[in-house]
Amino acid sequence: MSVSVRSPLSVIFLLHIALEIPVAIQGVWSPDSLPFLQLNNTTLVVLKLYASLVLASCITALLCFALPEFLPGKRALAMGLSVYHAIASTILFQAPRFIPHTFGPLLEQYKVTPEIVWGALHGLVGLGMVVWWQGTVHLAAMARAAGQ
């Protein structure tokens, strides 16, 4: 018996890519043009290193997107990305202003800043990874039962 069901919840891997790829590409090839305050040589090097890790996670997510839901590697990647997005969300929510852009005075008075929006998006992708995990547990259980 073979289990080859694909879950539409796997789109979360593509959402991870959509959220991260702009920073990854610009951070690797032109980090000094990112809209961040107070970039010096040290922060540019750290930003390039971070961008290369994010680019690698995007490539990994793209490769895992098409894999069956029950594979341990795909499930492990989802949990790793969930932890990453939860931590990134927390950091961005607590960060002082470092992006010199605004959504206008109305949203500023409600504390809707680019950092908060970026943090919220990270939180949603992290939560989406957990939803994917829970939504595909039955597929992993079926594959395990079929293998025994």
DSSP file with accessible surface (Angstrom, degrees, kcal/mol):
  #  RESIDUE AA STRUCTURE BP1 BP2  ACC     N-H-->O    O-->H-N    N-H-->O    O-->H-N    TCO  KAPPA ALPHA  PHI   PSI    X-CA   Y-CA   Z-CA
    1    1 A M              0   0  198      0, 0.0     2,-0.4     0, 0.0     0, 0.0   0.000 360.0 360.0 360.0 135.8    0.0    0.0    0.0
    2    2 A S        -     0   0  101    145,-0.0     2,-0.6     2,-0.0   141,-0.0  -0.914 360.0-153.3-117.4 138.4    1.4    3.4   -0.9
    3    3 A V        +     0   0   16     -2,-0.4    67,-0.1     1,-0.1   140,-0.0  -0.938  32.0 148.6-110.1 112.6    0.6    6.8    0.6
    4    4 A S        +     0   0   93     -2,-0.6     2,-0.2    64,-0.1    -1,-0.1   0.014  18.9 142.8-132.5  28.5    1.0    9.6   -1.8
    5    5 A V        -     0   0   78    134,-0.1    64,-0.7     1,-0.0     2,-0.4  -0.539  36.5-150.8 -73.7 135.3   -1.6   12.2   -0.7
    6    6 A R        -     0   0  112     -2,-0.2    -2,-0.1    62,-0.1    60,-0.0  -0.913   7.4-140.8-108.0 136.3   -0.5   15.8   -1.0
    7    7 A S    >   -     0   0   16     -2,-0.4     3,-1.8     1,-0.1     4,-0.1  -0.763  10.4-140.9 -95.9 137.6   -1.9   18.4    1.4
    8    8 A P  G >  S+     0   0  116      0, 0.0     3,-1.6     0, 0.0    -1,-0.1   0.707  98.2  78.0 -66.6 -14.9   -2.8   21.9    0.2
    9    9 A L  G >  S+     0   0   65      1,-0.3     3,-1.9     2,-0.1     4,-0.2   0.683  70.5  83.3 -67.0 -14.6   -1.4   23.0    3.5
   10   10 A S  G X>  +     0   0    1     -3,-1.8     3,-1.9     1,-0.3     4,-0.6   0.646  65.2  86.9 -63.8 -12.0    2.1   22.6    1.9
   11   11 A V  H X>  +     0   0   73     -3,-1.6     4,-2.1     1,-0.3     3,-0.6   0.739  69.4  78.9 -60.2 -17.5    1.7   26.0    0.4
   12   12 A I  H <> S+     0   0   13     -3,-1.9     4,-2.0     1,-0.3    -1,-0.3   0.844  85.8  58.5 -61.2 -30.5    3.1   27.3    3.7
   13   13 A F  H <> S+     0   0    0     -3,-1.9     4,-1.6     1,-0.2    -1,-0.3   0.888 106.9  47.1 -65.9 -36.0    6.6   26.4    2.4
   14   14 A L  H <X S+     0   0   62     -4,-0.6     4,-2.6    -3,-0.6    -2,-0.2   0.848 108.3  55.1 -72.5 -33.4    6.0   28.7   -0.5
   15   15 A L  H  X S+     0   0   88     -4,-2.1     4,-2.1     2,-0.2    -2,-0.2   0.870 104.2  54.8 -66.5 -35.4    4.7   31.4    1.8
   16   16 A H  H  X S+     0   0    0     -4,-2.0     4,-2.2     2,-0.2     5,-0.2   0.944 110.0  46.9 -59.1 -45.7    8.0   31.1    3.7
   17   17 A I  H  X S+     0   0   30     -4,-1.6     4,-3.0     1,-0.2    -2,-0.2   0.930 109.9  52.5 -62.8 -45.2    9.9   31.7    0.4
   18   18 A A  H  < S+     0   0   64     -4,-2.6    -1,-0.2     1,-0.2    -2,-0.2   0.875 113.3  44.5 -60.3 -36.6    7.6   34.7   -0.5
   19   19 A L  H  < S+     0   0   27     -4,-2.1     4,-0.4    -5,-0.1    -1,-0.2   0.887 123.8  32.6 -74.4 -37.6    8.3   36.3    2.9
   20   20 A E  H  X S+     0   0    0     -4,-2.2     4,-2.4    -5,-0.2     3,-0.3   0.761  96.7  78.0 -95.6 -28.1   12.1   35.7    3.0
   21   21 A I  H  X S+     0   0   50     -4,-3.0     4,-2.9    -5,-0.2     5,-0.4   0.853  89.8  56.2 -62.7 -34.0   13.3   35.8   -0.6
   22   22 A P  H  > S+     0   0   74      0, 0.0     4,-2.2     0, 0.0     5,-0.3   0.953 114.0  39.8 -61.6 -45.0   13.4   39.6   -1.0
   23   23 A V  H  > S+     0   0   17     -4,-0.4     4,-2.5    -3,-0.3     5,-0.2   0.888 115.6  53.7 -68.6 -36.9   15.7   40.1    2.0
   24   24 A A  H  X S+     0   0    0     -4,-2.4     4,-1.8     2,-0.2     5,-0.2   0.954 113.8  39.5 -63.7 -49.3   17.7   37.0    1.0
   25   25 A I  H  X S+     0   0   82     -4,-2.9     4,-2.3     2,-0.2     5,-0.4   0.956 121.7  41.4 -68.3 -49.1   18.4   38.2   -2.5
   26   26 A Q  H  X S+     0   0   72     -4,-2.2     4,-2.4    -5,-0.4     7,-0.2   0.882 114.2  53.9 -68.2 -34.2   19.0   41.8   -1.7
   27   27 A G  H  < S+     0   0    0     -4,-2.5    -1,-0.2    -5,-0.3    -2,-0.2   0.845 112.4  43.2 -69.2 -31.8   21.0   40.9    1.4
   28   28 A V  H  < S+     0   0   36     -4,-1.8    -2,-0.2    -5,-0.2    -1,-0.2   0.929 127.1  27.6 -77.7 -45.4   23.4   38.7   -0.5
   29   29 A W  H  < S+     0   0  177     -4,-2.3    -2,-0.2    -5,-0.2    -3,-0.2   0.778 140.1   7.5 -93.8 -27.4   24.0   40.9   -3.5
   30   30 A S    ><  +     0   0   43     -4,-2.4     3,-1.7    -5,-0.4     4,-0.3  -0.341  62.8 159.9-153.0  65.7   23.4   44.4   -2.2
   31   31 A P  G >  S+     0   0   10      0, 0.0     3,-1.5     0, 0.0    -4,-0.1   0.807  73.7  65.0 -65.3 -26.6   22.9   44.6    1.6
   32   32 A D  G 3  S+     0   0  113      1,-0.3     4,-0.1    -6,-0.1     7,-0.1   0.688  96.2  58.8 -71.6 -12.2   23.8   48.3    1.8
   33   33 A S  G <  S+     0   0   59     -3,-1.7    -1,-0.3    -7,-0.2    -6,-0.1   0.473  78.7 110.6 -94.4  -1.2   20.7   49.1   -0.2
   34   34 A L  S <  S-     0   0   11     -3,-1.5     2,-2.3    -4,-0.3   -11,-0.0  -0.470  83.5-112.0 -67.9 145.5   18.4   47.5    2.3
   35   35 A P  S    S+     0   0   49      0, 0.0     2,-0.4     0, 0.0    66,-0.1  -0.300  72.1 128.4 -81.4  59.8   16.3   50.1    4.1
   36   36 A F        -     0   0   35     -2,-2.3     3,-0.4    63,-0.2    63,-0.2  -0.886  55.9-118.9-114.8 148.8   17.9   49.7    7.5
   37   37 A L  S    S+     0   0   85     61,-2.3    -3,-0.0    -2,-0.4    62,-0.0  -0.509  83.5  11.4 -83.3 151.2   19.3   52.4    9.7
   38   38 A Q  S    S+     0   0  182      1,-0.2     2,-0.6    -2,-0.2    -1,-0.2   0.869  71.9 176.9  56.2  50.6   22.9   52.6   10.9
   39   39 A L        +     0   0   54     -3,-0.4     2,-0.2    -7,-0.1    -1,-0.2  -0.733   4.2 169.7 -84.8 124.0   24.5   50.0    8.7
   40   40 A N     >  -     0   0   87     -2,-0.6     4,-2.4     1,-0.0     5,-0.2  -0.644  52.3 -84.2-119.5-176.4   28.3   49.7    9.2
   41   41 A N  H  > S+     0   0  133     -2,-0.2     4,-2.0     1,-0.2     5,-0.2   0.893 126.8  49.9 -59.4 -40.6   30.8   47.2    7.9
   42   42 A T  H  > S+     0   0  101      1,-0.2     4,-2.4     2,-0.2    -1,-0.2   0.945 112.2  45.9 -65.4 -46.9   30.2   44.8   10.7
   43   43 A T  H  > S+     0   0   52      1,-0.2     4,-2.7     2,-0.2    -1,-0.2   0.856 110.1  55.5 -66.8 -31.3   26.4   44.8   10.3
   44   44 A L  H  X S+     0   0   35     -4,-2.4     4,-2.3     2,-0.2    -1,-0.2   0.910 109.0  46.8 -66.0 -40.2   26.8   44.4    6.6
   45   45 A V  H  X S+     0   0   88     -4,-2.0     4,-2.3     2,-0.2    -2,-0.2   0.941 114.9  46.0 -66.2 -45.3   28.8   41.3    7.0
   46   46 A V  H  X S+     0   0   88     -4,-2.4     4,-2.8     1,-0.2    -2,-0.2   0.914 112.1  52.2 -63.9 -39.4   26.4   39.9    9.5
   47   47 A L  H  X S+     0   0   23     -4,-2.7     4,-2.8     1,-0.2    -1,-0.2   0.907 109.2  49.6 -63.8 -39.8   23.5   40.8    7.3
   48   48 A K  H  X S+     0   0   99     -4,-2.3     4,-2.2     2,-0.2    -1,-0.2   0.906 111.4  49.1 -65.5 -40.8   25.1   39.0    4.3
   49   49 A L  H  X S+     0   0  106     -4,-2.3     4,-2.0     2,-0.2    -2,-0.2   0.933 113.3  46.7 -63.8 -44.4   25.6   35.9    6.5
   50   50 A Y  H  X S+     0   0   71     -4,-2.8     4,-2.6     1,-0.2    -2,-0.2   0.931 111.3  51.9 -61.5 -44.6   22.0   36.0    7.6
   51   51 A A  H  X S+     0   0    0     -4,-2.8     4,-2.7     1,-0.2    -1,-0.2   0.878 107.5  52.1 -62.7 -36.6   20.8   36.5    4.1
   52   52 A S  H  X S+     0   0   56     -4,-2.2     4,-2.2     2,-0.2    -1,-0.2   0.903 110.3  48.3 -68.5 -36.9   22.8   33.5    2.9
   53   53 A L  H  X S+     0   0  124     -4,-2.0     4,-2.2     2,-0.2    -2,-0.2   0.913 112.8  48.1 -66.0 -41.1   21.2   31.4    5.6
   54   54 A V  H  X S+     0   0    5     -4,-2.6     4,-2.2     2,-0.2    -2,-0.2   0.908 109.9  52.1 -66.5 -39.9   17.8   32.6    4.6
   55   55 A L  H  X S+     0   0   40     -4,-2.7     4,-2.3     1,-0.2    -2,-0.2   0.925 109.4  50.2 -61.5 -41.8   18.5   32.0    1.0
   56   56 A A  H  X S+     0   0   48     -4,-2.2     4,-2.6     1,-0.2    -2,-0.2   0.901 109.1  51.2 -63.1 -38.9   19.5   28.4    1.9
   57   57 A S  H  X S+     0   0   23     -4,-2.2     4,-2.5     1,-0.2    -1,-0.2   0.867 108.9  51.9 -67.9 -32.5   16.3   28.0    3.8
   58   58 A C  H  X S+     0   0    4     -4,-2.2     4,-2.3     2,-0.2    -2,-0.2   0.915 110.7  47.0 -67.4 -42.7   14.3   29.2    0.8
   59   59 A I  H  X S+     0   0   94     -4,-2.3     4,-2.4     2,-0.2    -2,-0.2   0.932 113.5  48.9 -63.8 -42.8   16.0   26.7   -1.5
   60   60 A T  H  X S+     0   0   59     -4,-2.6     4,-2.4     1,-0.2    -2,-0.2   0.912 110.7  50.3 -63.4 -42.2   15.4   24.0    1.1
   61   61 A A  H  X S+     0   0    0     -4,-2.5     4,-1.7     2,-0.2    -1,-0.2   0.900 110.1  50.7 -64.1 -38.8   11.7   24.9    1.4
   62   62 A L  H  X S+     0   0  103     -4,-2.3     4,-0.7     1,-0.2    -2,-0.2   0.918 111.9  47.0 -65.2 -41.3   11.3   24.9   -2.4
   63   63 A L  H  < S+     0   0  122     -4,-2.4     3,-0.3     1,-0.2     4,-0.2   0.877 115.3  45.9 -67.4 -36.3   12.9   21.4   -2.6
   64   64 A C  H >< S+     0   0   13     -4,-2.4     3,-1.3     1,-0.2    -1,-0.2   0.730  93.2  80.1 -79.5 -21.7   10.7   20.1    0.3
   65   65 A F  H 3< S+     0   0   55     -4,-1.7    -1,-0.2     1,-0.3    -2,-0.2   0.892  97.0  42.2 -52.7 -44.4    7.5   21.6   -1.0
   66   66 A A  T 3< S+     0   0   64     -4,-0.7    -1,-0.3    -3,-0.3    -2,-0.2   0.551  94.3 103.3 -84.3  -6.9    6.9   18.8   -3.5
   67   67 A L  S <  S-     0   0   68     -3,-1.3    -3,-0.0    -4,-0.2    -4,-0.0  -0.365  86.0 -87.2 -74.5 156.6    7.9   16.0   -1.2
   68   68 A P    >   -     0   0   44      0, 0.0     3,-1.2     0, 0.0     6,-0.2  -0.286  36.1-121.3 -60.6 149.6    5.4   13.7    0.5
   69   69 A E  T 3  S+     0   0    0    -64,-0.7    71,-0.1     1,-0.2    67,-0.1   0.703 104.8  59.7 -67.1 -23.9    4.0   15.0    3.7
   70   70 A F  T 3  S+     0   0   59     69,-0.1    -1,-0.2   -67,-0.1    -3,-0.0   0.543  72.7 116.4 -88.6  -5.5    5.1   12.1    5.8
   71   71 A L    <>  -     0   0   57     -3,-1.2     4,-2.1     1,-0.1     3,-0.3  -0.417  64.8-137.0 -67.9 133.5    8.8   12.3    5.2
   72   72 A P  H  > S+     0   0  102      0, 0.0     4,-2.7     0, 0.0     5,-0.2   0.853 101.6  56.7 -59.9 -34.5   10.8   13.0    8.4
   73   73 A G  H  > S+     0   0   49      2,-0.2     4,-2.3     1,-0.2     5,-0.2   0.905 108.1  46.3 -64.8 -40.9   13.0   15.5    6.7
   74   74 A K  H  > S+     0   0    1     -3,-0.3     4,-2.2     2,-0.2    -1,-0.2   0.911 114.2  48.4 -67.2 -39.5   10.1   17.6    5.5
   75   75 A R  H  X S+     0   0   18     -4,-2.1     4,-2.0     2,-0.2    -2,-0.2   0.903 111.5  49.7 -68.5 -38.3    8.5   17.5    9.0
   76   76 A A  H  X S+     0   0   65     -4,-2.7     4,-2.5    -5,-0.2    -1,-0.2   0.912 109.6  51.4 -66.9 -41.1   11.8   18.4   10.6
   77   77 A L  H  X S+     0   0   33     -4,-2.3     4,-3.0     1,-0.2     5,-0.3   0.921 107.8  53.4 -60.8 -42.4   12.2   21.4    8.3
   78   78 A A  H  X S+     0   0    0     -4,-2.2     4,-2.2     1,-0.2    -1,-0.2   0.917 110.6  45.7 -60.8 -41.8    8.7   22.6    9.1
   79   79 A M  H  X S+     0   0   61     -4,-2.0     4,-2.3     2,-0.2    -1,-0.2   0.910 112.7  50.6 -69.6 -38.8    9.4   22.5   12.8
   80   80 A G  H  X S+     0   0   44     -4,-2.5     4,-2.4     1,-0.2    -2,-0.2   0.926 112.6  46.3 -62.5 -43.4   12.8   24.3   12.4
   81   81 A L  H  X S+     0   0   10     -4,-3.0     4,-2.8     2,-0.2     5,-0.2   0.860 109.2  55.7 -68.2 -32.8   11.1   27.0   10.3
   82   82 A S  H  X S+     0   0   14     -4,-2.2     4,-2.2    -5,-0.3    -2,-0.2   0.934 109.8  45.3 -64.0 -44.3    8.4   27.3   12.8
   83   83 A V  H  X S+     0   0   86     -4,-2.3     4,-2.5     2,-0.2     5,-0.2   0.933 113.3  50.9 -63.9 -45.0   10.9   28.0   15.6
   84   84 A Y  H  X S+     0   0   59     -4,-2.4     4,-3.0     1,-0.2     5,-0.2   0.942 112.3  45.6 -57.4 -49.4   12.8   30.4   13.4
   85   85 A H  H  X S+     0   0    0     -4,-2.8     4,-2.4     1,-0.2    -1,-0.2   0.865 111.7  52.1 -67.1 -34.6    9.6   32.4   12.5
   86   86 A A  H  X S+     0   0   49     -4,-2.2     4,-2.1    -5,-0.2    -1,-0.2   0.931 113.7  43.6 -65.4 -43.3    8.5   32.5   16.1
   87   87 A I  H  X S+     0   0   93     -4,-2.5     4,-2.7     2,-0.2     5,-0.2   0.932 113.9  50.2 -67.7 -44.0   11.8   33.8   17.2
   88   88 A A  H  X S+     0   0   13     -4,-3.0     4,-2.6    -5,-0.2     5,-0.2   0.908 110.1  51.7 -60.7 -39.8   12.0   36.3   14.3
   89   89 A S  H  X S+     0   0   12     -4,-2.4     4,-2.4    -5,-0.2    -1,-0.2   0.938 110.8  47.2 -62.0 -46.1    8.5   37.5   15.2
   90   90 A T  H  X S+     0   0   69     -4,-2.1     4,-1.7     1,-0.2    -2,-0.2   0.924 112.6  49.2 -62.1 -45.0    9.4   38.1   18.8
   91   91 A I  H  X S+     0   0  104     -4,-2.7     4,-0.9     1,-0.2    -1,-0.2   0.929 112.6  47.3 -62.1 -44.6   12.6   39.9   17.9
   92   92 A L  H  < S+     0   0   15     -4,-2.6     3,-0.3     1,-0.2    -1,-0.2   0.874 109.6  52.8 -68.4 -35.3   10.8   42.2   15.4
   93   93 A F  H  < S+     0   0   93     -4,-2.4    -1,-0.2     1,-0.2    -2,-0.2   0.856 116.3  40.4 -65.3 -33.3    8.0   43.0   17.8
   94   94 A Q  H  < S+     0   0  153     -4,-1.7    -1,-0.2    -5,-0.2    -2,-0.2   0.525  93.7 109.9 -92.7  -6.5   10.5   44.0   20.5
   95   95 A A     <  -     0   0   31     -4,-0.9     3,-0.1    -3,-0.3     2,-0.1  -0.370  68.9-121.4 -73.6 145.6   12.9   45.8   18.1
   96   96 A P        -     0   0  106      0, 0.0     2,-0.2     0, 0.0    -1,-0.1  -0.346  55.2 -68.8 -70.6 166.9   13.3   49.6   18.2
   97   97 A R        +     0   0  100      1,-0.2     0, 0.0    -2,-0.1     0, 0.0  -0.400  66.5 151.4 -60.3 124.4   12.6   51.3   14.9
   98   98 A F        +     0   0   51     -2,-0.2   -61,-2.3     1,-0.1    -1,-0.2   0.349  52.1  78.2-133.7  -2.1   15.3   50.4   12.4
   99   99 A I  S    S-     0   0   15    -63,-0.2     2,-1.6     2,-0.1   -63,-0.2  -0.951  71.2-148.5-109.0 114.3   13.4   50.7    9.1
  100  100 A P        +     0   0   71      0, 0.0     2,-0.3     0, 0.0   -64,-0.1  -0.156  64.4  96.9 -81.6  46.8   13.1   54.4    8.1
  101  101 A H        -     0   0  109     -2,-1.6     2,-0.3   -66,-0.1    -2,-0.1  -0.902  53.4-159.5-126.7 160.7    9.7   54.0    6.4
  102  102 A T        -     0   0   84     -2,-0.3    11,-0.1    11,-0.1     0, 0.0  -0.949  25.5-141.2-138.6 156.6    6.2   54.7    7.6
  103  103 A F  S    S-     0   0  102      9,-0.4     4,-0.3     1,-0.4     3,-0.1   0.208  73.4 -80.7 -96.5   9.2    2.7   53.6    6.6
  104  104 A G     >  -     0   0   19      1,-0.1     4,-2.2     2,-0.1    -1,-0.4  -0.211  48.2 -73.8 109.8 161.8    1.4   57.1    7.4
  105  105 A P  H  > S+     0   0  116      0, 0.0     4,-1.9     0, 0.0     5,-0.1   0.845 124.0  58.0 -63.6 -33.5    0.5   59.1   10.5
  106  106 A L  H  > S+     0   0  108      1,-0.2     4,-0.7     2,-0.2    -2,-0.1   0.961 112.9  38.2 -62.9 -49.7   -2.8   57.3   11.1
  107  107 A L  H >4>S+     0   0   69     -4,-0.3     5,-2.8     1,-0.2     3,-0.6   0.842 111.4  60.3 -71.3 -31.9   -1.2   53.8   11.3
  108  108 A E  H ><5S+     0   0   58     -4,-2.2     3,-1.9     1,-0.2    -1,-0.2   0.881  98.9  57.0 -61.2 -37.9    1.8   55.2   13.2
  109  109 A Q  H 3<5S+     0   0  127     -4,-1.9    -1,-0.2     1,-0.3    -2,-0.2   0.778 107.9  48.0 -67.0 -23.5   -0.6   56.4   16.0
  110  110 A Y  T <<5S-     0   0  156     -4,-0.7    -1,-0.3    -3,-0.6    -2,-0.2   0.233 121.0-112.8 -95.2  12.1   -1.8   52.8   16.3
  111  111 A K  T < 5 +     0   0  161     -3,-1.9     2,-1.0     1,-0.2    -3,-0.2   0.801  63.8 152.8  61.3  32.9    1.9   51.6   16.3
  112  112 A V      < +     0   0   45     -5,-2.8    -9,-0.4    -6,-0.1    -1,-0.2  -0.828  19.1 159.4 -91.9  99.7    1.6   49.9   13.0
  113  113 A T     >  -     0   0   14     -2,-1.0     4,-2.6    -3,-0.1     5,-0.2  -0.753  56.8-103.7-116.9 165.6    5.2   50.1   11.8
  114  114 A P  H  > S+     0   0   17      0, 0.0     4,-2.7     0, 0.0     5,-0.2   0.887 122.4  54.1 -57.6 -36.0    7.1   48.1    9.2
  115  115 A E  H  > S+     0   0    2      2,-0.2     4,-2.4     1,-0.2     5,-0.1   0.916 109.9  46.1 -64.9 -41.8    8.8   46.2   12.0
  116  116 A I  H  > S+     0   0   50      2,-0.2     4,-2.7     1,-0.2    -1,-0.2   0.919 114.0  47.8 -67.9 -42.3    5.5   45.2   13.6
  117  117 A V  H  X S+     0   0   53     -4,-2.6     4,-2.4     2,-0.2    -2,-0.2   0.936 112.9  48.4 -64.9 -43.3    4.0   44.1   10.2
  118  118 A W  H  X S+     0   0   42     -4,-2.7     4,-2.1    -5,-0.2    -2,-0.2   0.916 112.5  49.5 -62.7 -41.4    7.1   42.1    9.4
  119  119 A G  H  X S+     0   0    0     -4,-2.4     4,-2.4    -5,-0.2    -2,-0.2   0.901 109.6  51.3 -63.9 -40.4    6.9   40.5   12.8
  120  120 A A  H  X S+     0   0   41     -4,-2.7     4,-2.5     2,-0.2    -2,-0.2   0.911 108.9  51.0 -64.0 -41.0    3.3   39.7   12.3
  121  121 A L  H  X S+     0   0   78     -4,-2.4     4,-2.3     2,-0.2    -2,-0.2   0.913 109.9  49.9 -63.8 -40.5    4.0   38.0    9.0
  122  122 A H  H  X S+     0   0    2     -4,-2.1     4,-2.6     1,-0.2    -1,-0.2   0.919 110.4  51.0 -62.2 -41.8    6.7   35.9   10.6
  123  123 A G  H  X S+     0   0   26     -4,-2.4     4,-2.6     1,-0.2    -2,-0.2   0.907 109.5  49.9 -62.1 -40.7    4.3   34.9   13.3
  124  124 A L  H  X S+     0   0  112     -4,-2.5     4,-2.5     2,-0.2    -1,-0.2   0.906 111.7  47.4 -66.6 -40.1    1.7   33.9   10.8
  125  125 A V  H  X S+     0   0   13     -4,-2.3     4,-2.1     2,-0.2    -2,-0.2   0.920 112.1  50.7 -68.1 -40.0    4.2   31.8    8.8
  126  126 A G  H  X S+     0   0    5     -4,-2.6     4,-1.5     2,-0.2    -2,-0.2   0.934 112.8  45.8 -60.7 -44.1    5.4   30.2   12.0
  127  127 A L  H  X S+     0   0  104     -4,-2.6     4,-2.6     1,-0.2    -1,-0.2   0.896 108.9  57.0 -64.7 -37.7    1.8   29.4   13.0
  128  128 A G  H  X S+     0   0   17     -4,-2.5     4,-2.7     1,-0.2    -1,-0.2   0.866 102.8  54.1 -61.9 -35.7    1.2   28.1    9.5
  129  129 A M  H  X S+     0   0    0     -4,-2.1     4,-2.4     2,-0.2    -1,-0.2   0.907 109.3  47.9 -65.1 -39.4    4.0   25.6    9.9
  130  130 A V  H  X S+     0   0   56     -4,-1.5     4,-2.8     2,-0.2     5,-0.2   0.916 111.1  50.7 -67.2 -40.6    2.4   24.3   13.0
  131  131 A V  H  X S+     0   0   71     -4,-2.6     4,-2.8     1,-0.2    -2,-0.2   0.920 110.1  50.3 -62.3 -42.4   -1.0   24.1   11.3
  132  132 A W  H  X S+     0   0    1     -4,-2.7     4,-1.1     2,-0.2    -2,-0.2   0.938 110.5  50.4 -58.6 -47.1    0.7   22.2    8.4
  133  133 A W  H >X S+     0   0   74     -4,-2.4     3,-0.8     1,-0.2     4,-0.5   0.955 115.6  40.7 -55.6 -52.7    2.3   19.8   11.0
  134  134 A Q  H >< S+     0   0  126     -4,-2.8     3,-0.6     1,-0.2     4,-0.4   0.859 113.2  55.0 -67.6 -34.4   -1.0   19.1   12.7
  135  135 A G  H 3< S+     0   0   29     -4,-2.8    -1,-0.2    -5,-0.2    -2,-0.2   0.623 114.2  40.0 -74.5 -13.7   -3.0   18.9    9.4
  136  136 A T  H <X S+     0   0    0     -4,-1.1     4,-1.8    -3,-0.8     3,-0.4   0.332  82.1 100.0-116.8   6.3   -0.7   16.3    8.1
  137  137 A V  H <X S+     0   0   61     -3,-0.6     4,-2.5    -4,-0.5     5,-0.2   0.896  81.7  56.4 -58.3 -39.6   -0.1   14.1   11.1
  138  138 A H  H  > S+     0   0  106     -4,-0.4     4,-2.4     1,-0.2    -1,-0.2   0.864 104.4  53.1 -64.3 -30.8   -2.7   11.6    9.9
  139  139 A L  H  > S+     0   0    5     -3,-0.4     4,-2.3     2,-0.2    -1,-0.2   0.909 109.4  48.0 -70.2 -39.0   -0.7   11.2    6.6
  140  140 A A  H  X S+     0   0   12     -4,-1.8     4,-2.4     2,-0.2    -2,-0.2   0.904 111.9  50.3 -65.7 -38.7    2.4   10.4    8.6
  141  141 A A  H  X S+     0   0   41     -4,-2.5     4,-2.6     2,-0.2    -2,-0.2   0.910 110.2  49.9 -66.3 -40.4    0.5    7.9   10.7
  142  142 A M  H  X S+     0   0   80     -4,-2.4     4,-2.4     2,-0.2    -2,-0.2   0.905 111.3  48.9 -63.3 -41.0   -1.0    6.3    7.6
  143  143 A A  H  X S+     0   0   18     -4,-2.3     4,-1.5     2,-0.2    -2,-0.2   0.904 111.7  49.2 -66.6 -39.2    2.5    6.0    6.0
  144  144 A R  H  X S+     0   0  158     -4,-2.4     4,-0.6     1,-0.2    -2,-0.2   0.925 112.8  47.2 -64.6 -42.0    3.9    4.5    9.2
  145  145 A A  H >< S+     0   0   67     -4,-2.6     3,-0.7     1,-0.2    -2,-0.2   0.881 110.4  52.5 -68.2 -35.0    1.0    2.0    9.4
  146  146 A A  H 3< S+     0   0   36     -4,-2.4    -1,-0.2     1,-0.2    -2,-0.2   0.810 106.6  54.5 -70.0 -27.7    1.5    1.1    5.7
  147  147 A G  H 3<        0   0   70     -4,-1.5    -1,-0.2    -5,-0.2    -2,-0.2   0.618 360.0 360.0 -81.3 -12.0    5.1    0.4    6.3
  148  148 A Q    <<        0   0  186     -3,-0.7    -3,-0.0    -4,-0.6    -4,-0.0  -0.428 360.0 360.0 -94.8 360.0    4.6   -2.1    9.1
